[in-house]
Structure formats: structure tokens, C-alpha cells
Amino acid sequence: MGQPICSLEVQELPTWKRVRKLTLCRQLLQQCCDEYGERHALQIEIDDRQFTTAFFAWIEVVERNADYRHQNALDYFQFVFGVLLRDLLREKAIHVKKDASTQLRPSPGNIADWWPTGYVLTYFCIGTLKATVHEQCAVEIQPSDALSQPAVWQSFRENMIEEPGLAIAFFDKFMGLEPNWREPTEISNRPAVAERSSKT
Amino acid sequence: MKKVDLTAEHLCYLNFKCCNIETLMESKSPLPQHLSRDISQLGLALRDCARQLRYAARNVPGPIRSDRPLAPRSSSATPLKPPSHLSLESVAHLADDLIETAESFAGHAVPTLQDHWKSPVPLQSLTAYLELSRGPAKTLRKFSMAYYAAAKRMIMQSGAADVLIFEHRICATLEQMGAALSAPQAAAATASRSALCRAGAQLASSLIEMQPIRSTRFEILPDANAPWWLVTEPNAYVFLMLSLTSLAKDTCPSGIPTDPDAAVRFFSDVVGAREAAFRQALKGPEPQHALSQEFEYVITHLC
């Protein structure tokens, strides 16, 4: 796998601020889609209505759980970007351009071609998470090996269709964290919260 | 004889129905009220006269012209005298012509006045409209024309076959807002983002209360282009969307699409995404306050 897509450049306006604005978040996602299109010769389009729905659903979760940021900023960002992945996937915020879908020759070994929308959205959330954590917590994070394992992606795709909330758990796995497979949408049940509670 | 009776009954029914409809109907154009009343009264009187005339002409007993025996033509050089009176039938025809001509003129005159929705409708900022609200009545039409046209265009582009909107109700809303605000109050309304959101919420809730959209007709059940909320409550959906568009022109002028149609689509998506919150705000005990908070929430996360 070469250089990952959606590696955000440092800009004047912090990523965390940009990603919480509808128009700026859309711009960031559009950049990812364009980058994917250049590398894979397959055009991905944003469905504006679905993207807007996903965005506002996500913002509600971000604000509702803002207190957790004071307890564990790293895990807070990990969780909210997992929720962003869930909402974008659930609402089908992007799709392969209609006349381009015939070009697909899916093979599970090549994740980018096998599941373009899942691939783009996952890398979009990883890119924004990395940039946010770097800017807000001065910490560099890297994805785990699970991100390059087709079997994990196959499981992700299959399970996500039945239970979109599992996108949060798979996002944790991709970032090398222990997921809460049972209740991934509950921030209070995250392993990091339990770990912290047991220490205190 | 039977034919004459039926026609008379039919005409009486038409006269009755027409007068009642005219009395109940509101004019679509914002004419000054006193003029509108006068013109309406004049039209009614004229129409009633013509119909009475036609009714009388058709019901006077006596032979009609075609039943009359043909008079033998004189072979002398004496010129034919014009008839000393119009036949009853020709009077009835005259009355028919009069009504048809009047209706035809009216039919041609009205649509051309309200065609501006057929092109993209750029909306101005909320502050620009609030300034208009304290100006003369003529300038208020800039607001009502823009909102009327944008509303109609949005609904028609969502797949409606027809829509009826009373432009003068839109005009009256802003006029009332302007009348309620003193100059210092008006200045304060644009002083901060929160104040602008309050003014935007006031405009939206007043427009929704006035119900300018009287009817929409969707022949085919709407697909993804027409959100169900638009179909069931067009006033709420459309005027929230238009008020937000104007508000955003003030609060984030560079972030939203510049193309008028794209801007409407953008805010239509935003209203759709926040539908539950907007509905809750409108149904709450203090809808204007709740709406203002919701506007601010949305605007904060736009750009």
C-alpha cells in the first residue's frame, strides 16, 4: 500500500475547527474523493443531502459528549471520529459516480477498489483524527496493521450493513485500540473509561 | 320551453357561485387595499349587470329571431331600414362577448406579472430586507417578490405541478415587522449574530403564521427531490429555508454557494437534516425563542 489518501496538510484554521463546519468539512471530504479519483481512476461523488444529514447527526454527538474531552482528550477524539465514520457510512454520504461503477473490478485483496466508499470514508476519518490529535494534543498517532488486512475489511463491511454502530468499533481496531464490540456507541462503556475508573 | 328553464336555472346558479367565490377569494397581487376593493367591486357589479342582462334577454317570452316568418323582400328601391331595436338574442350574445373578453384580458394580464420565478432568484441578506421593512410600501415589494419567486421556484423544482402563493401576505409580514421595530430596535437587531438570528427567527415564524402558501399540488408522490415535510407543511419548510438563506448571507457570506438555485438546495438540505429540531422548536411553548436558538445552532456549524 502506498502513501495513504486524506493526509491533511497543516492550515491556518485548525482541523478540529474546520471539521465541525458543514461547508469546510465537505471541502475536506471532497479533497479525499478527488485524491482517490486521481489514484484509482474512479470518481466518487458526495451526496449533499445525505452528507448534510450525517454531519448534523454527528455534531449532536460531538456536543453531547464534550465533557469527556476533559477526562480523556485522545479517546474523545478517537470516539467522535469513529462516530463520524458511522454516520457517513450509514447515510451513504458518498457514492461511486453512476457511469463509473461499470469500471469496477472488485477483488477483496485490493481494498480501495473492492469497497471504494468505505475505503475513502475510513481514510478521511483517519486523516482528520490524526491531524486533530496532532493539533489539539500534540500527539502523533498511527493506524495499526489491521488497516491493511482484507479479512478485517470484509468483516467491517458485512457487519456494518447490519449494525452501523460497529463502524466505531472497527475504527478503534484500525487505530490499534481495544474495541467495545457490544456497545460501541456508548461512550461510557469505552475500554479507556473503564481503565481510567479502575485506576482511580 | 324546457330548454329555456334549464338555462335560466343554470345561469342563476352560476351568478350565485361566481359572486360567492369572488367575495371569498383574495387577490394574488399586493395592490393597495382601497384600490383592490374598488376594482373588485367594480368588476363584480359589471359582471352582475352583464349576467342579469343575459338572463333577462334569454327569458323574455316571445319568438326568437329564427322562428320569425321571413318577410317577403320588397322589389322596390326603398332601402332596408335598420332594426329599431336589438333582438334579445343579440343582446345575450353581447353579454357573452363582454364576459369572455374581460376574462380573457384578465387571464393574459395576470401570469406575465408573476413570471419572475422562472429564472434563478437571488436572495439578499437579512439586514438588507430589514432595512426595506422601514421604507416605503413600494420597496417592500422587492422582498415579497423575491421570497414569492424563490418559494414558487423551489416548490416547482421539487416536482409540484402547481402552487398558489399569496404574495401580499409575504409583503404584509415584513411590513408588520418594520412597524413593530423602532429605529434603535432595528439597529440592535443587526448588531450581533445572536440578534440577527432572533430577527431571522421572527421573520420565519411570522411568515409561517401568515401561511402565504395556500396550496401545492404534487401529482406524483414525491421522490427524493421533495422532502415529505415540504409536501405536508410547505409554509414551515420553505420559509425556514428562505429565512436561513438570507440570514447566512450576513453571517457567512463566503461559505455558502453563490448560485441562487444551489444556495436554495443547500439550505433545503440543512432544514431537512434539522427537521426534528425545527419541528420541536415550532411546537414548543415559545416557538420564536426556540427557533432563534435553532437558527444560531445551525449558523454556528455552517462555515
Interface residues (C-beta under 8 A of the other chain):
Chain A: R20 K21 L22 T23 L24 D48 R49 T52 T53 F55 F56 A57 I59
Chain B: A224 C252 G255 I256 R265 F266 D269 V270 G272 A273 R274 H301 L302 C303
